[in-house]
């Protein structure tokens, strides 16, 4: 599995799984990440696209498969996460295996204080299904 952001934007400190379709991850944001140098230097915030990629990478770990985003049906950015105010985030994932190489995903990014993002969509294990 290829990861683009793990150990560059975040690191996983905890992994909890019910099975290959449900679980959560505690990720620590890396405050000196290159991402923050280009995304509001001096006042860094987590870009929504990086939250989406982090969710996808955690889903890959959960299923032990390389997955691709096929569709995003709903994505709500409900608050802005920053590496200084919230150094860790919980990525909660629930997948439904459609038995055709695709998975419905419902996920959120949160911590003890609030939810930062909610996402619903479809992932696929085949690039030809995109």
C-alpha positions in Angstrom: 0.0 0.0 0.0 1.3 3.4 -1.0 0.9 6.2 1.5 1.5 9.8 0.6 1.0 11.5 4.0 1.8 8.9 6.7 5.0 10.0 8.5 5.0 13.2 6.5 1.7 14.9 7.6 0.6 12.5 10.4 1.8 9.4 12.2 -0.4 6.7 13.6 -0.1 6.2 17.4 -3.1 3.9 17.9 -5.1 1.5 15.7 -8.3 -0.1 16.9 -10.3 -2.4 14.7 -13.5 -4.3 15.1 -12.8 -6.2 11.9 -11.6 -5.3 8.3 -14.5 -2.9 7.9 -14.8 -0.9 11.1 -12.3 0.8 13.4 -10.6 4.0 14.4 -7.1 5.4 14.3 -5.4 8.0 16.5 -3.1 10.1 14.4 -0.6 12.6 15.6 -0.2 15.7 13.3 3.4 16.5 12.4 3.6 20.3 13.1 6.8 20.8 11.0 5.3 19.0 8.0 6.0 20.6 4.6 2.2 20.8 4.1 2.0 23.5 6.7 4.8 25.6 5.2 2.6 26.1 2.2 -0.7 26.2 3.9 -0.8 29.4 5.9 2.7 29.7 7.2 2.7 31.1 10.8 -0.9 30.0 11.2 -1.0 26.4 9.9 -4.3 24.6 9.3 -5.0 21.1 8.1 -6.1 21.2 4.5 -9.4 19.4 3.9 -7.8 17.4 1.0 -5.2 16.1 3.5 -7.9 15.0 5.9 -9.6 13.1 3.0 -6.3 11.4 2.1 -5.6 10.5 5.7 -9.1 8.9 5.9 -8.3 6.9 2.7 -4.9 5.8 3.9 -6.4 4.6 7.2 -9.1 2.7 5.3 -6.3 1.0 3.4 -4.7 -0.1 6.6 -8.1 -1.3 7.9 -8.8 -3.5 4.7 -5.1 -4.3 4.1 -5.8 -3.3 0.4 -4.7 -0.4 -1.8 -7.9 1.7 -2.3 -8.7 4.6 -4.5 -11.4 7.2 -4.0 -14.1 6.5 -6.6 -16.7 9.1 -5.4 -17.3 11.5 -2.6 -21.0 11.8 -2.0 -20.8 14.1 1.0 -17.9 15.9 2.7 -18.5 18.4 5.5 -15.7 20.4 7.0 -17.2 21.4 10.3 -14.2 23.0 11.9 -10.6 23.8 11.1 -8.0 21.6 12.7 -4.6 23.0 13.4 -1.5 21.1 14.6 -1.0 23.4 17.5 -4.6 23.4 18.9 -5.3 19.7 18.2 -2.0 17.7 17.9 -3.9 14.5 17.5 -7.1 13.4 15.7 -9.3 10.3 15.8 -10.2 8.9 12.4 -13.3 6.8 12.7 -14.1 4.6 9.7 -17.0 2.3 8.8 -16.9 0.5 5.5 -19.5 -1.6 3.8 -18.1 -4.2 1.3 -20.3 -4.1 -1.8 -18.7 -7.4 -2.9 -17.8 -5.9 -6.3 -14.4 -4.4 -5.4 -16.0 -1.3 -4.0 -16.6 -0.1 -0.4 -19.1 2.5 0.9 -17.3 4.6 3.5 -18.6 6.7 6.3 -15.9 8.4 8.3 -15.2 11.3 10.5 -12.2 13.2 11.9 -12.6 14.4 15.5 -11.0 14.7 18.9 -12.3 15.2 22.4 -13.5 18.7 21.7 -15.3 18.5 18.3 -15.7 16.9 14.9 -13.6 18.5 12.1 -14.8 16.6 9.1 -17.5 14.0 8.1 -17.2 12.1 4.8 -19.4 9.6 2.9 -18.3 8.1 -0.4 -17.1 5.1 -2.3 -13.7 3.5 -2.4 -12.5 1.0 -5.0 -9.7 -1.5 -5.0 -9.2 -1.3 -8.7 -8.0 1.7 -10.6 -9.9 0.5 -13.7 -13.2 1.1 -11.8 -12.6 4.8 -11.5 
